[in-house]
């Protein structure tokens, strides 16, 4: 009976298993406290984020208070390569040093993201979200998020609608 009681969560859980998001701010935060041996790797990741932003939006036309979402047809190559390097360097670092929770968290988030990037296709969306960063800088700064999610789990809602009598009979 508990399995049937949780059937209504199945769609959200399936979407969650096939969704991932990375945030440029997340990498900036971890980079601030990262060991010196990882500085160049995090710089490479930040450079890839900036390149991605610059190549997908006219920054002078970005509205002040609205995010701009763009669906990408491919996984951003430069960022993907930078993330692969990050995974390798983090893994090597953590095998030789005590675990730092922030590094472990960014490693797991990146691995989850890259796993979905490998399977990216017509069944999924890759969305780049860009917004203006708040701050006192003279030059406009932007922050970005990149996410994968399934387009739609077609047909599942109808298949999962069990009547109470069917659930009781099971």
C-alpha positions in Angstrom: 0.0 0.0 0.0 2.8 2.6 0.7 4.0 2.2 -2.9 0.6 3.1 -4.3 0.3 6.0 -1.9 3.5 7.5 -3.4 2.6 6.9 -7.0 1.6 10.6 -7.4 5.2 11.5 -6.8 6.5 9.3 -9.6 6.5 11.9 -12.3 8.3 14.5 -10.3 10.9 12.0 -9.1 11.5 10.8 -12.7 11.9 14.4 -13.9 14.3 15.0 -11.0 16.4 12.0 -11.9 16.8 13.5 -15.4 17.3 17.1 -14.4 20.4 18.9 -13.3 21.5 22.5 -12.9 24.8 24.3 -12.5 25.2 27.9 -11.5 28.1 30.1 -12.3 27.7 31.7 -8.8 28.1 28.2 -7.2 31.5 27.8 -8.9 32.6 31.3 -7.9 31.7 30.6 -4.3 33.6 27.4 -4.1 36.6 28.8 -6.0 37.0 31.5 -3.3 37.8 28.9 -0.7 39.4 26.3 -2.9 43.0 25.1 -2.3 45.6 27.0 -4.4 46.4 23.9 -6.5 42.9 24.2 -7.9 43.0 27.9 -8.7 43.8 27.5 -12.4 41.1 24.9 -12.9 38.4 27.1 -11.4 39.7 30.1 -13.5 39.2 27.9 -16.6 35.7 27.1 -15.6 34.9 30.8 -15.0 36.4 31.8 -18.3 34.1 29.2 -20.0 31.1 30.6 -18.2 31.9 34.1 -19.4 32.5 32.9 -23.0 29.1 31.1 -22.9 27.3 34.2 -21.7 29.0 36.5 -24.3 28.2 34.1 -27.1 24.5 33.8 -26.4 23.3 37.2 -25.6 23.8 40.8 -26.4 24.7 41.9 -23.0 23.8 45.6 -23.6 20.2 44.5 -24.5 19.6 42.4 -21.4 16.7 43.8 -19.3 17.6 45.0 -15.9 15.1 43.0 -13.9 14.4 39.9 -16.1 16.2 36.7 -16.7 16.8 35.7 -20.3 16.3 32.0 -21.0 17.8 30.5 -24.1 17.3 26.9 -25.2 20.5 25.5 -26.6 20.7 23.0 -29.4 24.0 21.5 -28.1 25.9 21.2 -24.9 28.3 24.1 -24.6 31.6 22.6 -25.6 34.1 24.9 -23.9 32.2 24.7 -20.6 31.9 20.9 -20.9 35.6 20.6 -21.4 36.3 22.9 -18.5 34.0 20.8 -16.3 35.7 17.6 -17.4 39.1 19.0 -16.3 37.5 20.2 -13.0 36.2 16.7 -12.3 39.6 15.2 -13.0 41.5 17.7 -10.8 38.9 17.5 -8.0 39.1 13.7 -8.0 42.8 13.7 -7.9 42.9 16.3 -5.2 40.4 14.5 -3.0 42.2 11.2 -3.2 45.3 12.8 -1.7 43.7 15.2 0.8 41.0 15.2 3.4 37.5 15.7 1.9 36.3 19.4 1.8 32.5 19.3 1.8 32.2 22.2 -0.7 34.5 20.6 -3.2 32.7 17.3 -2.8 29.4 18.9 -3.4 30.5 20.7 -6.5 32.1 17.5 -7.8 28.9 15.5 -7.3 26.8 18.3 -8.9 29.1 18.5 -11.9 29.2 14.7 -12.3 25.4 14.6 -12.3 25.2 17.4 -14.8 27.8 15.8 -17.1 26.0 12.5 -17.0 22.9 14.2 -18.4 25.1 16.1 -20.9 26.3 12.8 -22.4 22.7 11.7 -23.0 21.5 15.1 -24.3 19.2 14.7 -27.3 15.7 15.5 -28.6 14.1 14.2 -25.4 15.7 16.9 -23.3 16.2 20.7 -23.0 19.4 22.5 -22.3 18.5 25.9 -21.0 20.9 28.8 -20.4 19.5 31.5 -18.0 21.4 34.8 -17.8 20.6 37.7 -15.5 22.3 40.9 -14.4 24.5 40.5 -11.3 23.9 43.0 -8.7 26.9 45.0 -7.5 28.7 48.3 -7.5 30.9 47.6 -10.5 31.1 50.2 -13.3 30.8 47.6 -15.9 27.8 45.4 -16.2 28.2 41.9 -14.8 26.1 38.9 -15.6 25.5 35.5 -13.9 24.3 32.4 -15.6 22.8 29.0 -14.9 22.7 26.0 -17.2 20.2 23.3 -16.7 19.1 20.0 -18.3 15.6 18.7 -17.9 13.3 16.3 -19.9 11.1 17.9 -22.5 8.1 15.9 -21.3 7.3 12.5 -19.9 4.6 11.9 -22.5 1.8 9.6 -21.6 2.8 9.0 -18.0 0.1 11.1 -16.3 -2.7 9.1 -17.8 -0.9 5.8 -17.0 -0.4 6.8 -13.4 -3.9 7.8 -12.6 -5.1 4.9 -10.5 -8.5 5.0 -9.1 -8.9 4.3 -5.4 -10.5 1.0 -6.1 -7.6 -0.1 -8.3 -5.1 0.9 -5.6 -7.1 -0.9 -3.0 -7.3 -4.1 -5.1 -3.5 -4.0 -5.6 
